[in-house]
Every structure is written in structure tokens, then in C-alpha cells.
Amino acid sequence: MIVFHNPRIRRFAWIGAPVPWIIAWLLCLSHMSYVRAGGGPENVLVVVNRRSESSKTIANHYIFWRRIPAINVVHIDWNGDIESCSADQFRNNLWQPIRDAMELRGIEQQIDYIVYSSDFPWRINFTHDFQDPKPPQQCTPWLSITGATYLWKYAVSKDPKLLKLDSNHYLPNSRILFDPGKKATVATPSQGFRSFYTWEPGGKRVKAGGASYYLSTMLAVTSGRGTRVDESLKYLGQSIRADQIRPRGTIYLMQRNEIRSKVRHDRFQATVDELGSLGIRAEILNGTLPAGKEDIAGLMLGAATFDLDQAKVKILPGAICDHLTSFGGILLKDANQTPLTEFLRHGAAGASGTVVEPLAIWQKFPLPSIHVHYAHGCSLAESFYQSVAAPFQLLIVGDPLCQPWADLSSVAVTADGIEPEQTVEGVISFRPNARFPKATPPMYFDLFFDGKRTRRIPPGQQINLDTRILADGFHELRIVAVEASLIERQGRFIVPVHVDNHGHRMEFTITPRGRASPDTTLTLSAQAEGAESIVFTHHQRVLGKITGSQGTIQVEAAELGPGPSELYATAIGSHSVAAKPLQILVIPDG
């Protein structure tokens, strides 16, 4: 029996790299993932702008740190504006390529999060879709990219529900929350999320006829008033290390005598009480910021401008921060008011703001209960979308998978009959098992090969896998255990195996090895006896192809982008062969 408490950590040589890049590598080498609440790397689709070095840099690191499978990465040749676009551009040049890629790869049923790297338009103009009749002023049809993606069905069909103040049925207890003057009388329920779940108002799951969504964030905005690439990598790296740490800090809810603050006051005390029952400190303070506090584990305020440095505060890794104001999500260089990115620059894992004047309508902003969902162990993205009634104008930026308050106990996933780097042939049998905290049983196990879900297994069932349907060579097996609870925690083990049914072999090399600068030309060489052709890929994107059983291609390292990458070679013929992926670290000079 092999017991895996965490995935194997992939290592790269980084000695001699510039200091910021060394820090980035230390982050990835020191982090180990044990348990995920309501979603994991197999459920995340990362969208990359192949024309942008910033987008590729941030995506490369996030994919490596979070162990996102290559099949879950989509490179889009976005040549439009990186601040705004039309609804038709969103539908035709962003959303359609994303949907096409998921369908072509057969992964649409496993994707719950659609996450954009930097240099995509963060706001989208839907005005042309809603001209007759024109929507009221409170529903101006400018959407954030994350809001349009979450409400994708309405955005694609031009459905007026896109602009409704109660469009999000994943939000629980809507009967209470839609009346902020009414005191909460029940505890805030939290639920795990799946894109194929359908919901009725109040967070009620139904088998058919309800609304369905995709969770969505941007990893970073690096244009205008956004963060620099190194700042973006820093807060993303910190958020990954914050998983399960249960921050020894305080969640601060700030009160001021103005509309930006007052629209959420009625829920403050109930939130403090609920957090206290969970053993988490929370305080309601008067003022703009909790001046002098160095233990900010979460922050909610209502102010147009603020200065975190002047207030001498410290935001702890993993914190969610937001300020209900008009232009927090407008990241144009010459915009006024303090942008949401100021929280990220100071270490928050996630922050939000509207991309057009919201008119201080509370439904467009996170309720204080966001911190309760987070404290229950939900992911950052789940917490946001369980607390916003109308997310169409809200831009959410940060690490969607961050979960500081997930259970500290590791989830033990076991498999009798298979070991790392094992060579297998014919039919192999193994039995998965999982031990969750508090002895909660697993609901089911998902089996992934090379990132693609192939089977769902009930607890206690033995898996008999016929490896003859797989190509000879390297494959990655993931077994994900999903807990039978409302939040649906996940545990996993990831194990590489080598299939050998036909005796086919493949040689694959990269020159130079290990690392390169962006101006380096990489030479990829491969040989597989009997192959009709060999295809080289990066994130499922074809880098080149050779005809015959051997040959080389050349790839500019800049095409991959700075950061860690895995390159793949697959021989095509009567018997396909998959080479073990090779790793390269592209390090900018200076």
C-alpha cells in the first residue's frame, strides 16, 4: 500500500537566477497541497494571452505552483485592447475559443473555474445588446470579464437576466440577505461548487431547470493601475502558501458614516458572531482603515480612497479585502479613487471592485458573509460568488483556489496496487481509499489520466484499468477523492506511470537543458522507431511537428514565456508513444 499525503513536487534548477526569481522558486518548492475544498487543479481552466509576456509569465508560474494539468490551459491569440472590448469580441474571440477548446479536449464536465491570466480586457461593453428597452441606470451594461464569464449563459444569449440584481442563485439564504434590514436568524450555509450543478434562488441545488455558472477570476491586471509582474507573482505565491494555515489574525469590518460603508452595516454583527463561533477573531471598528493593525486576515471597508502605508497596516497572506466604492475596479491609468489592486500589492490573496459606476447598490458587492464562507473552508472564488447577488459589474482578481481555513488535517488517499514510476502493462487493478478529517466518508473518486477525467468510482470499488487503450510511454495518473459533505473537500494523489504494452520507446531531449534566457533558441529533438510523425506541445499548444521517426525543431524560449514550463513530445503512428515531459525554466536577464 502506498499512502500519498501530498503530490510529488516537481523541481527545477534555479541556482544563479536573479533574486526575484529565486524567491518565486522557493515558494513553489516549499508548498505542498493536502486538501482542497470544493475544487482543485483538475477543475481550473487557465486562459493565457499568447501575445503577452506578462500573461505567459504569470500563467506559467501559477500553473506550476497549483499543478494545473496541461490539458487545462488555453492559449488565445488576443490582439484586441487589454482594457476593454465589445460584447461581440468577448463572445467570438474569447468565450468561443474557450468553449471550443474544452469541447475538443473533452474536459468541459470537469471545469468549474475559468481563470484569466493578465492582459485580457477587464471590462466589456454590452450596451449594444440592451438598447430596446434600455436598462435602468442602476444596471449599466458594462460588465467585468469575471462577471460576464460567471454569467456566461446570459452573456452569450443576450438575456436581460444578465443585468438583474438577483442573477446569482448560488448565493445562499437570499430571502434573508436581500433584505439587509432584517437580522439573520440562521447560520450562513456554505456549499461546494460545480459548473454542472443547477441552482434555484437561495442557493438551492436542483436536478434540472436551475441556473448554472463558471467561477471566474483574473490572476492579475498588469496594465494601467494594475500590479507589476513581480508584485503579481509575489501575492499569488503567498496565497498558495497560505492554504490551510488558519491565519492568526483578525478580520476587520470598518464602519464610516457614509453610504459606501452604511449599506453593509446591518450584516456586520452577525458576521462577527458567526466567525467567533468558528474560533476566528473579527472586529467592527470605526474609521477608514484599522490603523496600526498588523494582523489583517480579512478586510471590508467602504471608502473611495485609502493609504495602507500611511495607516501602517499589514495584510496577512490569504486575506480577502474589498472596499465598496465607485471606481475600485476601473484600472485605467488616469482613473481616480484607490484601485482594488492596492490590496493585492500589499499581500491580499483576492480583491474586487466594480468596472463602472455601481451607484452604491449593495447587491453588486460582497456581503460580509464572504468571510464566513472562507472560514468554512471554501475557496476564494467560492466565497466571493456565494456572497454577491449581482456579480455582473464586479471584477475579482486573485488566486481562486486559495483556502486558508481549510481543515489542517491532511487527507490521506491510498491506492493498493500502484506505485510512482511503476511500469505497467495489460490490465492493472488498484483500489482507492481516502480518510477525511472527522471520519467523513468519500462521496466518490474521480480518475484522471494526463489531466482528463476518465471515470467516476463509488467508494470501495476496485478499479480495473486496461492500459492497452493507452499509448506506450509516460502518463500521469490522478485519483481525486471528494468528501461527502456540503463543501465537498478534495484529497488527491498524483503518480507518474510508464505504460509498456508494445515495447515502443521514444527519446526526447531539449538543448540547452534546464534553463534558458528568453532570447535563447531551444532545440527539441525526438526519435521513435516506426513513428509516422512526432508532435511537440506546450500547454496543449503545438510548437512544431516533424514527419518521420526522428528529427528536430527549434523554438524561441520567448514563445514559452518566462517561468517554468513542461514540454511534451508524442509520436504518432500505428502505435503512439508519449515521452516523459521535459522541464525548462526561462529566466529573464537582469
N, C-alpha and C positions, 0 to 999 in steps of 0.2 A: 504494500500500500504506500502510495506517495501522497503526502499531505502538503498542499500549497497554501500558505497564508498570504502570499503576495506574488505578483508576476515577476518573472525574471527581468532584471534591469539590463537594458542594452547599453553598452559602454563604447565611448569613442575616445581617441587620443586628443587631448586639448592642451597638453603642455606647450608653453610658448605662445599661447593665444593671448591677445590683448586682455587687460584686466576685466572689462565688462563682460567679455565672452567667457572668461574663466568662471565668473560668478554665475552666469547662466548655466554653465555645465555642472557646477557644483549643485545647483538647485535640482537639476534632473537626476543626478546620481544619488542625492540624499533622500529623494522621495520614494516611498513605497505605498501603493494603494491596497487597502484591505477590504473596504466595504463601500458600496455606493448606494445612495438612497434614490430610488426612482430614476434610474438611468445611469448608463456608463458609456465608455468609449465606443462600444459597438453601436450605440444608439445616436451618435453625433455625426452629422454631415458637416464638414468644413468646406467653405466656399472661398476660393483664392482668386485674386486678380492676377493673372499671369503676366500682365504688363507692368506690375508694380513691384519694385524690390521690397518696399515696406510690407506689402501684403504677403509676399512669399516668405520674408524673414520671420514675421510674427507667426504665420501658419506653420512653418517648418518646426519652430520650437514648440508650439502648442501641441501639434500632432505627436511629436516625440515625447513630450512630458506626459501627455494624457494617454499615450498608446492608442491613438486613433488608427484603426486599420486603413491601409492604403486604399481599399475599395470605397471608403467613406470620404474621399477627398475629391472635390470637383474643381478643376481649374477653368476659369471663364475668361475669355479674351474680351475684357471690358474696355472699350475705347471711348466711353462717354464721360460725362462730368463726374467727379468723385464727391460732389457735394449735393447735387440734386438731379433728378431726372423725371421724365413724364411717366404716367401710369402705363402707357403702352411700352415704353422702354423697359420698365420693370417686368411687365408680363412677358414680353417677347425676348428680351436679351439677358434677363436674369432668371426669372422664375421658370420659363420653359426649358432652358438648358439644364437647370437643376432637376426638374421633374423627369426630363428625358434621360439624364444620367442615372437617376435612381431606378427607373423602369428598365433601362437597358442592362443594368448590373443586377437587377432582381433584388434590390435591398430596400424597396420602398416600405415594406412592412416592418422593418427593424429600425427605421429612422424616426426619432422623436424630436430631435433638436436640429435646427438648421442655423448654423453659426457662420457669420461672415468675418473674414479677416479684414484688415484695413483697406482703405482706398476703394470703397464702394459708396454710391450715393446714400447718405444717411437720411435724406428726406425725399419724398416722392409726391409729385403733383397729380392728384386725382380730380382736379377741378373740371376737366373736360368731361368726365364720366357723370357728373352730377350737376347739370345745368338746368334741367327742366323736370321737376321744380328745383330751384337752388336750395341747398340745405340751410338751416338757420345758422346764424353767426357762431353759435357755440359748437357747431360741428363743421368747421372749416375743413375742406377735403385735402389738406396736406397731411400725408402720413409719414411716420418714420419707417425705415426699411424693416425694422424688427416688428412693428405693428402690422405692416402690410403682409409680412411673412406669417405671423401668427394667425391673422385673419385671412389667409390666402384664398379660401373658397369664396369669400365675399369680394375680395380684390380682383380675382380672376373673372367672376361673373358680373361685376359691376353692381352688386347687390347693395341697396341702401342700408342694409344691416351693418355694413362696414363702418358707418358713422354713428351708430346708435350708442347711447351711454350705458347700455346693458348687454353689449355684444359678447361679453366673455362669460360663458356659462360654467367654466372651470372654477370660477370664483365661488367659494362656499358660503352658505348662510346668507344668500342675497336678500332675503326678506328682512333680515336684521340690518345688514350692512348698508343697504340702500337708504336707510333712514338713520343718518348719523346722530339724530337727536335721541334715539332710543338706546337705552343701556343694554349691553349684551348680557344675556342671561345663561348662555351656554358656552362651553369651551370651544375654541376655534378648531374645527377638524382639518386635518391635512391629508392629502391623497397623492399617491404617485400618479405619474402621467404617462400616457401612451398616445401616439398620434392616431391610432385606430380606435381609441375609446371615444364614445359619443356622450355628450352631456346635455342635460336639461338645466334650466336656471336653478341656481342654488348649489351647484356642484354635484348634482345627482347624475350618476352614471346610468345610461340606458342602453339596451341592446341595439336599438335602431331608432332613427328619426331625430337624434340629437345633433349637436354641433361638434365638430372635430377641428383640431388645430395642430400647428407645429410650434413648439417652444423656439424662441429665437433671441439671440443677442449678437452684437458686434464684439469682436475681441478687442478692437481698438479703433480709434479715429486718429489718424496721424497728420491730417491736413488742418488748416485754419487754426482753431483754438484747441486742437487735439493734443495728445501726448506724443513726445518723440518716441522713436522705435525703442531706444534703450529704456525709457520710462515704462513703455508698454510691456516689455519683457520682464521688467522688474516686478510690476504688480501682478502680472499673470503667474510668474514664478512663485511669488509669495502666496498667492491664493491657492496654488496647488499644494504647497507645503502646509497650508492651514487646514487641510482636510482632517477632521476628527480630533483636532487639538482642544476643543472646548475652551475658547479663549477666556483667560482670567481677566475679564474686563467688564465694562458696563455699557448697556445700550441707553443712549441719551435721546429723549424726546423733548425738543425745545419749543417753548411757548413764547409768543410775542403778541402784542395787541394789534394785529393787523390781519387782513383777510388771508394772506398766504399761509399763515400759521393757524388761524382760528378754525378753518374748515375741517381740520382733522383732530381738534382738541377733544371732542367728545369720546373718542376711542382710546385716548392715551392711558387713562387709569386702568381700563380693562386689560390693556396690553401689558402694563406693568405688573398687574396682579397675576396674569397668566404666566408671564416669564418668571416671576418669583416662585410660582408653584412648580416650575421646572428647575429651580435652583440657579437661575440666571439673574444677575443684577440688572435692574433697569431703573432709571430716574427721570422724572419730569422736572426740567429746570426752566427758569425764565431767562430770556435773552436770545441772542442770535446764535452763539456757539457756547459750548461748555468750556469756557476759558480755563486754561491751565490743566485740563484733564489729559492724562497720557494713557488712558486705558479705554479708548473708544472702540468697543466691539460692534457697534452699530450706531447710526446717527440719523435722526429725522428732524428737519428744521424747515422753516418757512421764511425765506429771506432772499431778496434779489441779489444781494452782494454779501460777501464774507471774505475774511482773510485768515486762513488756517495757520499761517506762520505767525502772524501778529497775535493770534489768540493762544499760541504756544500749546497746541493740542497734538496728540499723537493718535493716528488711526491704526488699529491693530490689523494684521493680516486676516483676511476672510470677511472683513466688515462690509455690510451693505449700507450705503449712505445716499440720502437724496434731499433735495430742497425743492419745495413746491413754489415754482416761480415761472415767469413767462418765457424766458429765453435760455433756460439752462441747457436745452438740447439743441439750440441753434449755434453751431460751431463755426460759423463764418468768422473770418479773421477780425472784421471790424464790428462785430456784434457787441452789445453791452450786456450787463449782468454777469455774474460769475457762472462759468460753464460747469456742467457735470464732471468734466474731465479733471477738475481741480481735486475732487475727492480721489480719483484714481492716481493722480500724480503723487498724492500723499499716502498711497498704500491700500486704498479700498479695493475689495475684490469685484465690486459692481456698483454702478451708479446709474441714474436715469434722469431724463429731462425731456420736455416737450419740444417739438421741432417747429411749432407755430404757436401764436398766442392762444393759450388754453382757457382764458377767462376765469381762472381760479375755480374751476369745476372739479370737485374732489374725485369724481369717478375716473378722471384721467390720470390720477397719481396713485402711488402705492398707499394702501391703508397701513396703519401701524401694525396690523396683524402680519405683515410681511416678516417681521422679526419673530413672531410665534411659529410660523411655518418653518422658518430657517432653524429655529431652536428645536423643532420636532425632528430635524434631520433631513429635511427636504433640500434639494439642490438649490443653488441661487436662482436659476431660471424658474423652477417650480414655485419658489417662494414669491418671486415677482408676479407671475401670472395668476397665482391664487389670491392676489391682493389688489388687482387693478380691474375695475369693472369695464373700462373702455380704453384698451391699450393702443388705439389706432394712432395717436399722436405721440406716444411715449417711446423715446429712443432708450434702449437698455444696452449698456456697454460693460463688458467684463467677462469673467470666467463662468460660463453657465453651469458647470459641474461642481463648483466649489461647495463644500458642505462641512463647515467647521463643527457643527453639533451632531454629526452622525455618531452612532454608538461607538465608543472607544474600543469595545471588544472586537477582535478580528473575527472574520467569518472564515471558518475552515472548510474548504472544498476539497474533497478527496476523490480519487479515481483508482479503483483496483484494476490493474492490468495494462497501464501505460505509463511510460517514464519519459522525461525530457531527452531529446536527441535520439530516441529509440528508432531503429529501422524496422518497418512493419511491412507485411505483405498479406495478401489474401483477406480473410475476414478476421478482424480483431474485435475482442469483446472487452468492455470495461463498464463499471457500474459507478455513476457519480453519486456523491452524497454531500450534504452540507450541514454545518452546525451554526446556527444563527444565535445571537445573544438572546437570553431569556428562554432558550429552548423552543423558539418559534420554528415551526417546520417550513421546509421549502414548499412553494406552490408548484413550481416546475423548474426544469433545467432547459436552457437553450444551448444548442450545439452549433458552434461556428467553425467553418473551415476557411482559412485565408480571409477572415473578416466577414464572411457571408453566412447568415443564419441558414442552416440546412434542416434543422429538426427541433421539435419541442418534445420533451420527455417528461412524463409524470414521475414523481418521487418513487424510488425503489425499483425502477425498471432498469434492466441491463441493456446497454447499447451494443448492438452487433453491427459493425461498420465494415462494409465491403470496400476495401481500399483499391480494388481493381477498377473502380469507376474514376479514380483519381489519376492524374499524371504522375509518372515516376518523379522522384526528386523531393524537394523541400516543401513542407506545408506547415502552417501554424494552426493548431487546434485550441479553441477556447471553449470552456464549459462555464456557463454563467448560471448560477443558482439565484432564483428570485424568491424572496421570502413571502410567505402567506400573511401579509399584513397590509394595512391601508397604504402605507408609504412604499411598500414593495422594495425593500433593501435588496441589493445585489452583492453576491460574492462570486469570485471567478478564479480559475487558474488558466494560465496561458502556457502552452507547452509546444515546442517545435518537434516535429517528427519527420522522418525520411521514409518515403514510400519506395519500395523496390519490388515490383512485380514482374518487370520485363528486363531488368539488368541494364537499363539505359542510364547513361551518365552525361553530365554536362560540366564543362569548365567555363568559369566566368571570372574575369579579372577587370580591375579598374586601375588605370595609371594616370596620375600618381595615386597612391594608396592613402587612405586615412583622412587627409585634409588637403585643402587647396584654397587659393585665393580666388575671388570672383573672375579675375582676368585669365584664369587657367583654362586651357583646353583639355578636357578629360578624354581619354581613350578607353572605350569599352570594348572588350574582346570576349568572344564566346565560341565554344566548339561543342557540337553534339552530333555524334555519328548517326547518319541516317536522317537528319533533320532536313525538312524542305525549306525552312526559314527560321530565323531567330528574331524575336521582338524584344526590345529594351523599353522598360517603362519606369516612370516615377509618378507615384500617386495615381496610378492607372492611366497616366498620360503617356502616349507613345513618344519616345525620344528618337527612335530610329529603328530600322529593320534591315536585316541582311538576308539575301537569298542564298540558300545552300546550307551546308552543315558547319561552316565556320566563317569568321570574318570579324571586322572591327567597324565601329562608328566613332565619330567624335562629337562631343557635346560641350558647349561652353558652360563652365561652372555657374556663370551668372544666370543661365537659364533655370537652374535649380533654385537659386536664391540663397542668401546667407543662412547659415544654420545647419542642423543635422538633416540628412536625407538618406533614405534607403532606395537603392536602385535594383530593379528586377530584370531577369532575363528568362525568357520562355522559348523553348524550341518547339516548333510546330511540325507535325508530320504524322505518320501512321501511329506513332506512339509519342505523345508530347512529354516533355521533360521540363521541370521547373527548377532553376538553380536557386541555391541559398542566396537571399538578398545580401548585397554588399553595401556598406555604410561609408558615407563621405561627409565630412564636416567642412563647409565653406565658410572661411573666416575673412571678413573684410580687413584690409590693411588699415593701420592707424588705430 
